Amino acid sequence: MTTFEADGITLEQVEEYVWEIPQSGDMRVPARVFASEALLEEISDDKTLQQLTNTTHLPGITSHAICMPDGHQGYGFPVGGVGAMDTEEGCISPGAVGYDINCLPGETEVLLEHGRSVPIEQLRDRFEDERAMVVDDDLEPAEVQLFTERDGATVYEIETDTGDVIEATADHPISTPNGMVDVEDLAVGDEVRLQPFRGIPDEEPEAFTLLDESDFEGENPQLVKALTDRDLLPLKSTDEAFHRLLKLVGYHTGDGSFADSQSWFYGDPEDLEAIQDDIRAIGFTPSKIYERDRSHEVNGNEFESTEYSVRGSSKAFQQLLLRLGAPDGPKIESDFTTPEYFDRLATWQQALYASAYFGAEMNAPAAQHDKNLYCPKVSQTRVAENADAAEEFMADIASFLADCDIETNPIERFETDSSANRATERFRLGIKNDSQNLIRFFSTVGYRYNRSKRRKSIAALQYCKRKECEIERRADVAAEASAMADGGTPVTEIKSEFEINDRFIERSVYSGREGRPRPPADFPDYEEYSERVTVGDDCSISATIESIEPAGERTVYDIGVDHPAHNFVANGFVVSNCGVRMMRTNLTYEDVQGREQELVESLFANVPCGLGGGGIVETDIDTIDEILDRGVEWAVEAGYGVEADLHHCEDEGRRPDADPSAITQKAKDRGKNQVGSLGSGNHFLEVQRVTDIYREDVADSFGLEPNQLVVLIHCGSRGLGHQTCNDYLRKIEQTHEGLLDSLPDKELAAAPAGSQLAEEYYGAMCAAINFAWVNRQLIMHRVRRVFEQTFDRSWEAMEMDLLYDVAHNIAKKEVHEVGITADGAAVPRDRAESTEERELYVHRKGATRAFPAGREEVPAAYRDVGQPIIIPGSMGAGSYVLRGGEESMARTFGSTAHGAGRLMSRTQAKKDYWGGDVQTDLREQQKVYVKADSGATIAEEAPGVYKDVDEVVRVSDELGIGDRVARTFPVCNIKG
């Protein structure tokens, strides 16, 4: 017998393309892989076979667990896996339908907008209301769109030479100078990119009204109207606009002025652009950035400089700043203090004001001497009669910093001769310059509206952290050496134990040490360090990994952001985070040649795609309930389809077991703005041409012929489906803990058949399937409209008819003939002595239904030839249309592959491919036009990251589980 060995698992060849993992131990049934030896080699490269073996432990699993030719590692259950569970004695498993992998322990701090930080687990119930900071040429906020959670994941602790630490699962991507790399592919000595600004712990601010119309009595009514029209009156402490105004007021206090009705801000052009953005965000129009040369004389020295400025011309904007505490008139003569509401603000709100003021007024980090930095300082000069107000201002800032555990030096107050006509006093407040204190300041408060100072503060921050790590190491050596000497170890032996100079050991042993040791003589000074490190415009900086160690099992979490960069900042590290239908046309490839770019641009502009919200229609909850209940029936009735669409869709586009009440409000809220959208990842819309016909009679029944244009749409139930899976996994873990404890992998979380939770989940899943069908239906409706505009004829004239729509990730109640032994045990049909009908939950995760001719579940239009099967390939390899094979019911519970199957992770794909190069190569070498949200998305889906779809389909055809009918090749493709 031919066998195949893969990481401790032995597979026996039953027949050509059929490999079996024999039943052993607690396995309830054997497992079978349907693959050629070449595909089996690829399948065995990850944890697919172990996951397949684990599925055989699920209660009620019948006959055998299955892996299709396109199988690869998934969450618990392999993608390309099929498992049939008895509906009376078995279970139903969300993990066997589809779920995402999660990555970070709950206490991992995520950096949010406005300099706030929060443990990732606390985002569970509020993630949709938050914006996380994304590193992508700049540090910018992006809406959080996804939140996931699971228990019992193995995590690894990474520590750098700067003392930065993160825990993450092996498959979690971490940013490096060479792109994102999975934790399992990192090694000691590798560099990672950090964004070390950590922010201030988030807290709910006190809600109070700052300004209302009564504060503007006597002003021109048009001024008040300008503010109310922009929702700036009443202005509350929790308003988003207030947070932008806090920064503007803080910066203006340091480096701004008023002239007539104009509000001026001064700074470098790149910083003034950020000020312009905030002025626009609150509803006003800033000026362009002005530039002028100025002459100066200081202590007899003359010099020239260029001044840059931007202004807001609205008097309403000016009066808003004044009433929020921006000083009016010459600041030296003003009696301004911090705003009167300052002490009522949350600490992170106070930091918005203070950091913007520091951006304008505080000196940048600089070397005092060798390895120490100057104290960052701010100063003010006031006329003597308003000097107390200046001292109060400095005291308020010092108090705020103390609340952040940042120490300051005593406020300096001294007379000056700044004005020849009036007595003046100068005030100075400095941050204590010991390294630990500077680390706290630079990592939590720092500078706003001043990129130059902020970049320097990042370099200073990492320098101080490196210095502290070295001092701590030397302190540990000193303590250990002293202890060894006290225990009688000779000094010569102690010296050999440590990689440190002998004099250090001698001083530690003989004379003892008072206080902490200093860094070694060869430790770089600050100027040397800052010259050799690079801080990006996004304030990221490299650090070297010193250790990677297993850290046990933890509950882990992940979020997704609505941004092409697909990353966020966690513990200072930069981390990352369906079904298919085909529509045929009577157009030929010649009809589109020369217009490919026009078509792909129009499709991309008109079909919403990407990770975030936004669909073809925006609905309310009542409409969502109708969609969840009625599926494509709703779409046809609402004018987004025709009756024939229903008759060419699996289950006629409606699962009758759907229960909208089993879908949570949160899931519905996530779905209501995503109806008719592609999403992200491997979801796509592709115009294709038919290149090959293999079975002319079946192709004729499917309406396919050579050179014909068809459209493939691959997407699912979006955030609603993800949230539903997440909701029920949590419920199952809490309710059926005993069942989970009996399984080899908790990711296989399942509810026992017949339980209330099993029924609720089945109803919810069926409702999500209805949503997915409607999603694809609305995209098809929009594609019809795009083709009408592009080709100047009606979609009916182009015969843009639905060929078929089939679900990929699904569990369905189906009746199957099950092989039975003499003692009644279910076995593969090729070993059975008899068969009997049983109702099963057939789980197809990344697999597709493949019913042969004659089955009543197949639409009438195709019942005589078999159900259409659509198997997408990569952008450069083409796709296939099959029909359900005669052997599918006996071999695979009426199932076959659903695609080519990935060969490498998305992270590895982005390392190996450059999106722009892939896009250019496809266009120039294969005449395939691709448009996506980002180059990273194209790299993730490059042709080389997938298995050979030709081989996957060949095996399916040879086994008789899916018969080849036609092959197609891409013309143009859009992705999220």
Beta strands, then each sheet from edge to edge (+ up, - down):
strand 1: 3-6
strand 2: 9-15
strand 3: 18-21
strand 4: 31-34
strand 5: 65-72
strand 6: 79-86
strand 7: 91-92
strand 8: 104-105
strand 9: 109-112
strand 10: 116-119
strand 11: 131-135
strand 12: 139-160
strand 13: 165-169
strand 14: 173-176
strand 15: 179-182
strand 16: 191-194
strand 17: 200-201
strand 18: 209-211
strand 19: 235-236
strand 20: 256-259
strand 21: 262-266
strand 22: 290-298
strand 23: 301-312
strand 24: 367-369
strand 25: 372-373
strand 26: 377-383
strand 27: 412-416
strand 28: 424-430
strand 29: 541-561
strand 30: 568-570
strand 31: 573-575
strand 32: 579-588
strand 33: 684-693
strand 34: 708-715
strand 35: 751-752
strand 36: 801-807
strand 37: 810-820
strand 38: 826-827
strand 39: 834-845
strand 40: 847-849
strand 41: 868-871
strand 42: 879-884
strand 43: 895-897
strand 44: 929-932
strand 45: 962-975
sheet 1: 1+ 2- 3+ 4- 5- 6+ 39- 37+ 38-
sheet 2: 7+ 35-
sheet 3: 8+ 29- 12+ 11-
sheet 4: 8+ 29- 16+
sheet 5: 8+ 29- 12+ 13-
sheet 6: 9+ 10- 17-
sheet 7: 14+ 15-
sheet 8: 18+ 19-
sheet 9: 20+ 21- 23+ 22-
sheet 10: 24+ 25-
sheet 11: 26+ 28- 27+
sheet 12: 30+ 31-
sheet 13: 36+ 32- 34+ 33- 45+ 42- 41+
sheet 14: 36+ 32- 34+ 33- 45+ 44+
sheet 15: 40+ 43-
end
